């Protein structure tokens, strides 16, 4: 685990104290749980498959020119190694 320091308001400290007592937890555990839950809401974890789908969606939205191929599978050597047009 990493150790960090943050500055919080007196009101936030009081809320942490009350919540820790109410849940019968150590403050550090309560804070870790709150941070994890908050991060899940603002930056949800994604699976590798979902990350690839997101990347493909981003690629679809990229601007392209009409003369560019939409499928390079027919002449992969040309696009992979910079071959010349015949």
C-alpha positions as CSV (number, residue, x, y, z in Angstrom):
1,X,0.0,0.0,0.0
2,X,1.0,3.6,-0.6
3,X,0.8,6.3,2.0
4,X,-0.5,9.7,1.0
5,X,-1.3,12.9,2.9
6,X,-4.3,15.1,2.1
7,X,-5.7,18.2,3.7
8,X,-9.4,18.0,4.6
9,X,-11.8,20.4,6.3
10,X,-12.8,20.1,9.9
11,X,-16.3,19.2,8.8
12,X,-15.0,16.3,6.7
13,X,-12.9,15.1,9.6
14,X,-16.0,15.1,11.8
15,X,-18.0,13.2,9.2
16,X,-15.2,10.6,9.0
17,X,-15.1,10.2,12.8
18,X,-18.9,9.8,13.0
19,X,-19.0,7.3,10.1
20,X,-16.1,5.3,11.4
21,X,-17.8,5.0,14.8
22,X,-21.2,4.2,13.3
23,X,-19.8,1.5,11.1
24,X,-17.3,0.3,13.8
25,X,-14.4,0.7,11.4
26,X,-11.0,2.2,11.6
27,X,-10.9,5.6,9.9
28,X,-8.2,4.5,7.4
29,X,-10.4,1.6,6.3
30,X,-13.4,3.9,5.9
31,X,-11.4,6.4,3.9
32,X,-10.0,3.7,1.6
33,X,-13.5,2.4,0.9
34,X,-14.8,5.9,0.3
35,X,-12.0,6.7,-2.2
36,X,-12.5,3.3,-4.0
37,X,-16.3,3.8,-4.3
38,X,-15.9,7.4,-5.4
39,X,-13.3,6.4,-8.1
40,X,-15.7,3.7,-9.4
41,X,-18.3,6.4,-10.0
42,X,-16.1,9.0,-11.6
43,X,-13.7,6.6,-13.5
44,X,-15.3,3.1,-13.7
45,X,-12.9,0.3,-14.4
46,X,-13.2,-1.3,-17.8
47,X,-12.4,-4.8,-19.0
48,X,-9.8,-5.3,-21.8
49,X,-12.5,-6.3,-24.2
50,X,-14.5,-3.1,-23.4
51,X,-11.3,-1.0,-23.8
52,X,-10.8,-2.5,-27.3
53,X,-14.3,-1.8,-28.3
54,X,-13.9,1.8,-27.0
55,X,-10.7,2.1,-29.1
56,X,-12.5,0.8,-32.2
57,X,-15.3,3.3,-31.7
58,X,-12.8,6.1,-31.4
59,X,-11.1,5.0,-34.6
60,X,-14.5,5.0,-36.4
61,X,-15.0,8.6,-35.4
62,X,-11.6,9.7,-36.9
63,X,-11.9,11.8,-40.0
64,X,-10.8,10.2,-43.2
65,X,-10.4,11.1,-46.9
66,X,-12.4,9.4,-49.6
67,X,-9.3,8.1,-51.3
68,X,-8.2,6.2,-48.2
69,X,-9.2,2.6,-48.0
70,X,-11.6,1.5,-45.3
71,X,-10.3,-2.0,-45.3
72,X,-6.6,-2.6,-45.7
73,X,-6.8,-6.4,-45.5
74,X,-6.5,-6.8,-49.3
75,X,-3.0,-5.3,-49.5
76,X,-1.5,-5.5,-46.1
77,X,2.1,-5.4,-47.3
78,X,1.5,-2.1,-48.9
79,X,0.2,-0.5,-45.7
80,X,2.4,-2.4,-43.2
81,X,5.7,-1.9,-45.1
82,X,5.1,1.2,-47.2
83,X,4.9,-0.5,-50.6
84,X,4.2,1.6,-53.7
85,X,1.0,1.7,-55.7
86,X,1.3,-0.2,-59.0
